[in-house]
Amino acid sequence: MDNRKATNRSESTDAGILLAKARGLIDKNQLDLAAATLQEATGLNPNDLDILRTLAQVLVRIDQYLPALHVFDRLIGSGQATAMDYTDTGDALTDVGEYAQAIETYRQSLDLKPKNPKTLHNLARALYRLGRTDEAADHLKQCTEQSDLIDPWLSLATIMPGCGQSGQQEIFDMRKEFAARLAEQETAVKTIRRPWPGRSIKKRLRVGYLSEFFHCGNYMKPVWGLINNHNRYAFEIHLFSDSPIGSAWPGYHNHAGDRIHEVAKLDNLALGALIQSQAIDILVDLNAYSTPRRLALFLGHPAPVTVAWFNMYATSGLAGFDYIIGDPWVVRSDEAKYYTEKILTLPVSYLTFAVSYEVPEIVDPPCIQAGELTFGSLITQYKITPQVLDAWAEILKKTQHTRLFLANKALKSKWNCQYLLDQFRQRGVEAERVTLSGPRNHHGFLQYYDQMDIALDAFPYNGGTTTMEALWQGVPVLTHDGDRWASRTSYSLLASSPVGDYVATDCQDMIDHAVALAENPQTPIRLRELRRHMRERLSYGQVCNTRALSKHMEALYKKVCVSMAAA
């Protein structure tokens, strides 16, 4: 017995030595060696909470999430886990897309330590990813009351346009508040400014485009449609890329005179200096709140004229943006008061797009053979809010011989799927009427449209890319007019498409429209004819006329430069 105790003490001491060694390796950022050392330590003392905790944290840092979660399970199973252990576990679950599990884990953390700012913030992040945007906003607001950090303000400013409980005034106020707080932290960036070079307009204007997403071909359809059609005799094009250095840019037609600037490694001051050194006349930001680290660049003016387009679907709130470009469908004439920018209005959809990559062939709608109508959506999970679920469930309950098909990245998780099925059950829809699928490669993902007859839009945060892709695959999208830019994006696209009559006036009208389509015996035949000719009609229609988009954008650029020169 004494020998066993002595052995245990020796092993415990050796494990402690290994833990100290591992911490030294962590300080030197030698994380793989640290993980191996900690694994050895757990073999000697498998119940040491400090060793388990440190091992789990290191495994997360080297992207070994599954082993990390196994260690977190052991830690929690000990019955001695701290609030931060639960929060760290929730963070790891969130990082691998297990949002439903993460939410419960964060709540266990808050049971132990209520109102912890980090836990509240990360719980909000998981709630948002599942589509519970209003709950997420409520938690973030609590977080702003508990902490002076800017992170919850950034998160609120980012998600607010997609929150059903937020109107345009609250979105405006929140983004202004975030911008003010950002300015307090980033005062040095505000000094960036280059005056307009003289009072005359140069024959050839220099236009710069800034994006982190040049390598995302399917996402950048409107962007490449515009840039590929620019008049290079009148415009010199500069592309400031935060995409991975050396990445391919599918969809971009390389022009010999275009200037490519790889800027991913530059901070905002260095990027501002580069933009100034290139004597850019108009800088067009394509990132918006999708690239938070570049927001501070627009506390000041890195170019004489600064413009937000493509990804900015509410005011930026940032003083460094002069203009935001929209169209008559997304911004109404009486809504200028909700923008810190001046609004420039295109006569065509601001998301006019071109498809320049390989896509699946269009097939007949499944209702032709199935004898039932399949509604569906490939929209991102965070846009599928409780209000959206209410509407979709109402459609299914009011119709017979209908079903719903959903697919997105979050649905790779069986727990997220279970959450969604439970939501439908609570609304009176049997799980058997709902089919859920996870992600595929992009070509395979587009083939999911073969399994639906009519696509359903989300609100108040509409589809953008998904609406374009549904149309291109011949599937009409049922949407409705909304109360803000983000809830009118699909309207902008559909208004100039062959299915403009699929835009309802409001949510109830959309539900009624869906029910009418399901009950009409002529719907399958009409959908088949529509699908067979949709791509050709789009190709010759306004919504895919990117040459016209380019001409209208160039006219706006010249207009604002004339105004600047005259000032």
C-alpha positions in Angstrom: 0.0 0.0 0.0 2.8 2.4 0.9 4.6 1.6 -2.3 1.5 2.4 -4.3 1.1 5.8 -2.6 4.7 6.5 -3.2 4.3 5.6 -6.8 1.2 7.9 -7.1 3.0 10.8 -5.5 6.0 10.3 -7.9 3.7 10.2 -10.9 1.8 13.3 -9.7 5.2 15.1 -9.3 6.3 14.0 -12.7 3.0 15.1 -14.2 3.5 18.5 -12.6 7.0 18.8 -14.0 5.6 18.0 -17.5 2.8 20.6 -17.0 5.5 23.2 -16.2 7.5 22.2 -19.2 4.4 22.4 -21.4 3.7 25.9 -20.2 7.2 26.9 -21.2 6.6 25.5 -24.6 3.3 27.4 -24.9 5.2 30.6 -24.1 7.5 29.8 -27.0 4.5 29.0 -29.2 5.7 25.5 -29.7 2.2 24.2 -29.4 2.6 20.7 -31.0 5.3 19.9 -28.6 3.3 21.3 -25.7 0.3 19.1 -26.7 2.5 16.0 -26.8 4.0 16.9 -23.4 0.5 17.4 -21.9 -0.7 14.1 -23.3 2.2 12.4 -21.5 1.2 14.2 -18.3 -2.4 13.0 -18.5 -1.1 9.5 -18.8 0.7 10.0 -15.4 -2.1 11.9 -13.7 -5.4 11.6 -15.7 -7.5 13.4 -13.2 -5.4 16.6 -12.8 -7.8 19.4 -13.8 -5.0 21.9 -14.6 -3.4 19.4 -17.0 -6.7 18.6 -18.7 -7.7 22.3 -19.0 -4.3 23.3 -20.5 -4.3 20.3 -22.9 -7.8 21.2 -24.2 -6.9 24.8 -24.7 -3.7 23.9 -26.6 -5.5 21.4 -28.8 -8.0 24.1 -29.8 -5.1 26.4 -30.7 -3.7 23.8 -33.1 -7.1 23.1 -34.6 -7.4 19.7 -33.1 -11.1 20.3 -32.1 -12.3 16.7 -31.8 -9.6 15.7 -29.3 -10.0 19.0 -27.5 -13.8 18.4 -27.1 -13.1 14.9 -25.7 -10.8 16.5 -23.1 -13.4 19.1 -22.3 -15.9 16.3 -21.8 -13.5 14.7 -19.2 -13.1 18.0 -17.5 -16.8 18.6 -17.3 -17.5 15.0 -16.3 -15.2 15.5 -13.3 -18.0 17.6 -11.7 -15.4 20.3 -10.9 -15.5 22.4 -14.2 -15.4 26.1 -13.8 -17.6 28.6 -15.6 -14.7 29.4 -17.9 -14.3 25.7 -18.7 -17.9 25.6 -20.0 -17.3 28.8 -22.0 -14.1 27.4 -23.5 -16.1 24.2 -24.4 -18.8 26.4 -26.0 -16.2 28.3 -28.0 -14.8 25.0 -29.4 -18.3 23.8 -30.3 -19.0 27.1 -32.0 -15.8 26.9 -34.0 -16.8 23.5 -35.4 -20.3 24.7 -36.2 -22.1 22.9 -33.3 -24.2 25.9 -32.4 -27.1 24.1 -30.7 -24.7 22.3 -28.3 -22.7 25.5 -27.8 -25.8 27.4 -26.7 -26.5 24.9 -23.9 -22.9 24.9 -22.8 -22.7 28.7 -22.6 -25.9 28.7 -20.5 -24.3 26.2 -18.1 -21.4 28.6 -17.8 -23.8 31.5 -17.1 -25.5 29.4 -14.4 -22.1 29.4 -12.6 -21.1 33.0 -13.4 -24.0 35.1 -14.5 -23.5 38.2 -16.7 -19.9 37.2 -17.7 -19.3 39.5 -20.7 -17.2 37.0 -22.7 -19.8 34.2 -22.2 -22.7 36.5 -23.1 -20.9 37.7 -26.2 -20.1 34.2 -27.4 -23.6 32.9 -26.5 -24.9 35.6 -28.7 -22.6 34.5 -31.5 -24.0 31.0 -31.4 -27.6 32.1 -31.2 -27.0 34.3 -34.2 -25.6 31.4 -36.2 -28.7 29.4 -35.6 -30.9 32.3 -36.7 -32.0 33.5 -33.3 -30.9 37.0 -34.1 -33.2 39.0 -31.8 -32.1 36.8 -28.8 -28.5 37.4 -29.9 -29.0 41.2 -30.0 -30.5 41.1 -26.5 -27.5 39.3 -25.1 -25.1 41.6 -26.8 -26.9 44.6 -25.3 -26.4 43.0 -21.9 -22.8 42.6 -22.8 -22.3 46.3 -23.6 -23.6 47.1 -20.1 -21.0 44.7 -18.5 -18.0 45.6 -20.5 -16.2 48.6 -22.1 -14.8 46.4 -24.9 -15.7 47.3 -28.5 -16.4 43.7 -29.6 -20.1 43.6 -28.5 -20.7 46.9 -30.2 -19.1 45.6 -33.4 -21.3 42.5 -33.2 -24.4 44.5 -32.7 -23.6 46.8 -35.5 -23.0 43.8 -37.8 -26.1 41.8 -37.0 -28.6 44.6 -36.5 -29.8 44.9 -40.1 -31.0 41.2 -39.8 -32.8 41.6 -36.5 -36.6 41.6 -36.9 -37.1 43.7 -33.8 -34.8 46.5 -35.1 -36.1 49.3 -37.4 -34.0 51.5 -39.6 -33.6 54.2 -36.9 -32.1 51.7 -34.4 -29.8 50.3 -37.1 -28.7 53.9 -37.9 -28.2 54.7 -34.2 -26.2 51.5 -33.5 -23.9 51.9 -36.4 -23.2 55.5 -35.5 -22.5 54.5 -31.9 -20.1 51.8 -33.0 -18.3 54.2 -35.3 -17.9 56.7 -32.5 -16.4 54.0 -30.2 -14.2 52.8 -33.0 -12.9 56.3 -33.5 -11.9 56.5 -29.9 -9.6 53.5 -30.3 -8.3 54.2 -33.8 -7.6 57.9 -33.8 -4.4 57.6 -35.9 -6.2 56.2 -38.9 -8.4 59.4 -39.1 -5.4 61.4 -40.4 -5.5 59.6 -43.8 -6.7 62.0 -46.4 -5.8 63.1 -49.9 -7.4 66.2 -51.4 -8.9 66.2 -54.9 -6.1 66.9 -57.4 -7.1 70.2 -58.8 -10.4 71.5 -60.0 -10.6 69.6 -63.4 -11.6 66.0 -64.1 -8.8 63.8 -65.4 -9.4 62.1 -68.7 -8.8 58.7 -67.0 -10.1 58.2 -63.5 -8.3 55.9 -61.2 -10.8 53.6 -59.4 -9.7 51.2 -56.6 -11.7 48.3 -55.4 -11.0 46.8 -51.9 -12.1 43.3 -51.0 -11.2 40.3 -49.0 -13.3 38.1 -51.3 -11.7 38.3 -54.8 -11.0 34.6 -54.6 -14.7 33.7 -54.0 -16.0 33.5 -57.6 -19.6 32.4 -56.9 -20.0 35.2 -54.4 -18.5 38.0 -56.6 -20.8 37.6 -59.6 -21.9 41.3 -59.6 -18.4 42.5 -58.8 -16.7 40.7 -61.7 -19.7 41.6 -63.9 -18.9 45.3 -63.3 -15.1 45.1 -63.3 -14.8 43.0 -66.4 -16.9 45.4 -68.4 -15.1 48.6 -67.3 -14.1 51.0 -70.0 -10.3 50.9 -69.6 -9.8 53.9 -71.8 -11.7 56.0 -69.3 -10.9 54.2 -66.1 -7.7 52.8 -64.6 -8.6 49.9 -62.4 -6.7 49.0 -59.1 -7.7 46.0 -57.1 -6.6 46.0 -53.4 -6.8 42.4 -52.3 -7.1 41.0 -48.8 -7.7 37.6 -50.3 -5.1 34.9 -49.6 -1.9 36.0 -51.3 -1.5 34.1 -54.6 -5.0 32.8 -54.7 -6.9 32.3 -57.9 -9.7 34.7 -58.7 -12.3 32.8 -60.7 -14.5 35.1 -62.7 -12.0 37.9 -63.2 -10.8 38.6 -66.7 -7.3 39.8 -66.3 -6.6 43.1 -68.1 -3.0 44.0 -68.8 -3.4 47.5 -67.5 -5.1 46.6 -64.2 -3.0 47.1 -61.1 -3.2 44.3 -58.5 -2.1 45.1 -54.9 -1.8 42.3 -52.4 -2.6 44.0 -49.1 -3.5 41.2 -46.7 -0.4 41.8 -44.6 -0.8 45.6 -44.4 -2.4 47.4 -41.4 -4.8 50.2 -42.1 -2.2 53.0 -42.0 0.0 51.2 -44.4 -3.0 50.4 -46.7 -4.1 54.0 -46.6 -0.6 55.1 -47.5 -0.5 52.7 -50.4 -3.9 53.9 -51.7 -2.6 57.5 -51.5 0.6 56.6 -53.3 -1.4 55.2 -56.2 -3.3 58.5 -56.5 -6.7 56.7 -56.4 -9.5 59.1 -57.3 -12.4 56.8 -56.1 -12.1 54.0 -53.6 -14.9 51.5 -53.7 -15.2 49.2 -50.6 -16.7 45.8 -51.3 -16.2 44.4 -47.8 -18.4 46.4 -45.4 -18.9 44.7 -42.0 -17.9 41.3 -43.4 -14.2 42.5 -42.9 -14.2 44.2 -39.5 -10.4 44.9 -39.5 -10.8 47.3 -42.5 -13.7 49.4 -41.0 -11.2 51.7 -39.3 -9.8 52.6 -42.6 -13.0 54.5 -43.3 -12.9 56.7 -40.2 -11.0 58.9 -42.5 -10.8 59.4 -46.3 -8.1 57.3 -47.9 -9.1 58.7 -51.3 -10.8 61.9 -52.5 -14.1 60.0 -53.0 -15.0 56.9 -51.0 -17.9 54.7 -51.9 -19.7 51.6 -50.4 -21.2 49.2 -52.8 -22.1 45.5 -53.1 -21.9 44.3 -49.5 -23.2 47.4 -47.6 -26.9 46.9 -47.0 -27.4 49.6 -44.4 -25.6 52.7 -43.4 -21.9 52.2 -42.5 -22.1 54.9 -39.8 -18.5 55.7 -40.7 -17.6 59.3 -41.5 -15.0 58.2 -44.1 -17.7 56.9 -46.6 -19.0 59.7 -48.9 -21.5 57.6 -50.8 -23.4 54.3 -50.8 -24.7 52.9 -54.0 -28.2 51.3 -54.2 -31.2 51.2 -56.4 -34.9 52.3 -56.3 -36.0 48.9 -54.9 -33.7 48.7 -51.9 -33.6 52.4 -50.8 -36.7 54.6 -51.0 -36.7 58.3 -51.6 -37.6 59.2 -48.1 -35.0 57.1 -46.3 -31.9 59.3 -46.7 -32.2 60.2 -43.0 -31.1 56.7 -42.1 -27.7 57.0 -43.9 -24.6 58.9 -42.9 -23.6 58.6 -46.6 -25.1 60.3 -49.6 -27.2 57.8 -51.6 -26.4 57.2 -55.2 -29.2 55.4 -57.1 -28.7 53.1 -60.0 -31.6 52.6 -62.5 -30.9 48.9 -62.5 -30.4 46.3 -59.7 -27.3 47.2 -57.7 -26.7 43.4 -57.7 -26.9 42.9 -61.5 -24.8 39.8 -62.0 -23.1 37.5 -64.5 -22.4 33.8 -64.1 -19.0 32.9 -65.5 -18.2 29.5 -64.0 -19.5 26.0 -64.6 -22.9 25.2 -63.2 -25.2 22.2 -63.4 -27.6 21.7 -66.2 -31.2 22.7 -65.5 -33.6 19.8 -64.9 -37.4 19.7 -64.8 -39.0 20.6 -61.4 -39.4 17.5 -59.2 -43.2 18.1 -58.9 -43.6 16.8 -62.4 -42.9 13.3 -61.3 -43.4 13.4 -57.5 -47.0 14.6 -57.4 -46.2 17.0 -54.6 -44.7 20.5 -54.5 -41.4 21.0 -52.8 -40.6 24.4 -51.3 -36.9 24.9 -50.4 -34.1 27.2 -49.5 -30.3 27.0 -49.5 -30.1 30.2 -47.5 -27.5 30.6 -44.7 -28.8 29.3 -41.4 -28.3 32.7 -39.6 -31.0 34.2 -41.9 -33.6 31.6 -40.9 -35.1 33.5 -38.0 -38.1 32.4 -35.9 -40.3 34.7 -38.0 -39.1 32.9 -41.1 -39.8 29.5 -39.5 -43.3 30.8 -38.6 -44.0 31.7 -42.2 -42.6 28.5 -43.7 -44.5 26.4 -41.2 -47.7 28.3 -42.0 -47.3 27.5 -45.7 -46.9 23.8 -45.0 -49.8 23.7 -42.6 -52.1 25.4 -45.1 -51.3 23.0 -47.9 -51.4 19.4 -48.7 -48.9 17.3 -50.7 -46.1 19.8 -50.0 -42.8 19.5 -48.3 -39.8 21.6 -47.4 -36.1 21.0 -48.4 -33.4 23.0 -46.6 -29.6 22.8 -47.0 -26.8 24.9 -45.6 -23.4 24.6 -43.9 -24.9 24.5 -40.4 -26.9 21.4 -41.2 -23.9 19.2 -41.3 -24.5 18.9 -37.5 -27.1 16.4 -36.4 -27.7 18.6 -33.3 -28.4 21.7 -35.4 -30.7 19.6 -37.6 -32.5 18.4 -34.5 -32.9 22.0 -33.3 -34.5 22.9 -36.6 -36.8 19.9 -36.7 -37.9 20.7 -33.1 -38.7 24.2 -34.2 -41.0 22.9 -36.9 -42.7 20.4 -34.5 -43.4 23.2 -32.1 -45.2 25.0 -35.0 -47.3 22.0 -35.9 -45.2 20.6 -38.8 -44.2 16.9 -38.7 -40.5 16.2 -39.2 -41.4 13.8 -42.1 -42.3 16.9 -44.2 -38.9 18.5 -43.8 -35.7 17.3 -45.5 -32.4 18.7 -44.2 -29.0 18.4 -45.9 -25.5 19.7 -45.2 -22.9 21.4 -47.3 -21.3 20.1 -50.6 -18.8 21.5 -53.0 -20.3 24.4 -54.8 -21.3 22.5 -58.0 -22.9 19.8 -55.9 -24.6 22.4 -53.7 -26.2 24.0 -56.8 -27.6 20.6 -57.7 -29.7 20.8 -54.6 -31.9 23.1 -56.6 -32.9 20.0 -58.6 -34.8 18.9 -55.4 -37.0 21.9 -55.1 -39.8 23.5 -57.1 -40.0 26.9 -55.6 -37.4 28.6 -53.4 -38.5 30.5 -50.3 -36.7 33.7 -49.3 -35.7 34.7 -45.7 -36.5 38.0 -44.0 -35.6 40.5 -42.7 -32.3 39.5 -44.2 -32.9 38.3 -47.7 -30.8 36.0 -49.8 -28.4 37.6 -52.2 -26.1 35.0 -53.7 -28.7 32.3 -53.1 -31.4 34.3 -54.9 -29.1 34.8 -57.9 -28.2 31.1 -58.0 -31.7 29.9 -57.6 -32.8 32.0 -60.5 -29.8 30.8 -62.6 -30.8 27.2 -61.9 -34.4 27.9 -63.1 -36.0 28.0 -59.6 -38.3 31.0 -58.9 -37.8 32.7 -55.5 -40.8 33.7 -53.5 -40.1 36.8 -51.5 -41.8 40.0 -50.2 -41.1 43.7 -50.0 -39.6 44.7 -46.7 -39.0 47.6 -44.3 -35.2 48.0 -44.9 -32.5 47.5 -47.5 -31.6 44.0 -46.3 -35.2 42.8 -46.7 -35.5 44.2 -50.2 -32.4 42.6 -51.8 -34.3 39.8 -53.5 -36.9 42.3 -54.7 -34.1 44.2 -56.4 -33.1 41.1 -58.3 -36.5 39.7 -59.1 -38.0 43.1 -60.2 -36.0 42.9 -63.4 -36.2 39.1 -63.9 -38.8 36.8 -65.5 -40.4 36.2 -62.1 -41.1 39.7 -60.9 -44.6 38.5 -59.9 -43.0 36.3 -57.2 -42.5 39.5 -55.1 -45.4 39.7 -52.5 -46.4 42.9 -50.7 -45.8 41.5 -47.2 -45.2 38.3 -45.3 -48.9 37.3 -45.3 -49.2 38.0 -49.0 -46.1 35.8 -49.5 -47.8 32.9 -47.5 -51.0 33.3 -49.5 -49.1 33.3 -52.8 -47.3 30.1 -51.8 -50.6 28.4 -50.8 -52.2 29.5 -54.1 -49.3 28.0 -56.1 -49.5 24.7 -54.2 -53.2 24.5 -54.8 -53.2 25.4 -58.5 -53.1 22.2 -60.6 -51.4 24.2 -63.5 -48.4 25.0 -61.3 -46.2 22.0 -62.2 -46.6 22.7 -66.0 -45.9 26.4 -65.6 -42.8 25.7 -63.4 -41.5 23.3 -66.0 -41.9 25.9 -68.8 -40.4 28.6 -66.7 -37.4 26.5 -65.7 -36.7 25.4 -69.2 -36.4 29.0 -70.5 -35.3 30.9 -67.4 -31.5 30.9 -68.0 -32.0 32.2 -71.6 -34.4 34.9 -70.5 -32.1 36.0 -67.7 -29.1 36.1 -70.1 -30.9 38.6 -72.3 -32.7 40.4 -69.5 -31.7 43.4 -67.4 -30.8 41.6 -64.2 -27.8 40.0 -66.0 -26.8 42.9 -68.2 -23.5 43.7 -66.5 -22.5 45.9 -69.4 -25.3 48.2 -68.5 -24.4 48.0 -64.9 -20.9 49.0 -65.7 -22.0 52.0 -67.8 -24.4 53.2 -65.0 -21.7 52.8 -62.4 -19.2 54.7 -64.5 -21.7 57.5 -64.9 -22.1 57.7 -61.2 -18.3 57.8 -60.7 -18.0 60.7 -63.1 -20.9 62.5 -61.5 -19.4 62.5 -58.0 -16.0 63.5 -59.4 -17.5 66.5 -61.2 -19.2 67.4 -57.9 -15.8 67.1 -56.0 -14.0 69.1 -58.6 -16.5 71.9 -58.4 -16.5 72.1 -54.6 
